[in-house]
Amino acid sequence: LSIPHRKMTIRPFVLKPLLQIDPEIVHPVTKERLKVYLDNCDTKDLVLYKELIEADV
């Protein structure tokens, strides 16, 4: 495992939780905002655990 993982920028299940913690977070190597990467990902099937819980309440 490498940190940052070399494919994190194409994995919305990694990017979205990081952006929930810090909406302004940048990639430590490229210095690009992670939101830019998330905006380029297909997130239509992305479901986060917290969203599932809130939907059931």
C-alpha positions as CSV (number, residue, x, y, z in Angstrom):
1,L,0.0,0.0,0.0
2,S,1.2,3.4,-0.9
3,I,0.0,6.6,0.7
4,P,-1.3,8.5,-1.0
5,H,-2.6,5.6,-3.1
6,R,-1.7,6.0,-6.8
7,K,-5.4,5.5,-7.8
8,M,-7.1,7.6,-5.1
9,T,-7.9,10.3,-7.6
10,I,-10.2,8.0,-9.6
11,R,-11.9,6.5,-6.6
12,P,-15.0,8.4,-5.4
13,F,-15.4,6.2,-2.4
14,V,-12.0,7.6,-1.2
15,L,-12.5,11.2,-2.3
16,K,-16.0,11.9,-1.0
17,P,-15.3,11.0,2.7
18,L,-12.0,13.0,2.6
19,L,-13.9,16.0,1.2
20,Q,-16.6,15.6,3.9
21,I,-13.8,16.0,6.5
22,D,-12.1,18.9,4.7
23,P,-13.8,20.4,1.7
24,E,-10.6,22.3,0.8
25,I,-8.2,19.3,1.0
26,V,-5.5,19.1,-1.7
27,H,-3.6,16.1,-3.1
28,P,-0.3,16.0,-1.2
29,V,1.7,15.4,-4.4
30,T,-0.1,17.2,-7.2
31,K,-1.4,20.0,-5.0
32,E,-4.7,19.9,-6.9
33,R,-7.9,20.2,-4.9
34,L,-9.5,16.8,-4.4
35,K,-12.9,18.2,-5.4
36,V,-11.6,18.6,-8.9
37,Y,-10.9,14.8,-9.0
38,L,-14.2,14.0,-7.5
39,D,-16.0,16.2,-10.1
40,N,-14.4,14.1,-12.8
41,C,-15.5,10.8,-11.3
42,D,-18.7,8.9,-12.0
43,T,-20.5,9.0,-8.7
44,K,-24.0,7.9,-9.7
45,D,-23.6,4.5,-8.0
46,L,-21.7,5.9,-5.0
47,V,-23.5,5.2,-1.7
48,L,-21.9,6.1,1.6
49,Y,-22.8,4.3,4.9
50,K,-23.8,7.5,6.6
51,E,-26.2,8.4,3.8
52,L,-27.8,4.9,4.1
53,I,-28.4,5.4,7.9
54,E,-29.8,8.9,7.4
55,A,-32.2,7.7,4.7
56,D,-33.6,5.0,7.1
57,V,-34.3,7.5,9.9
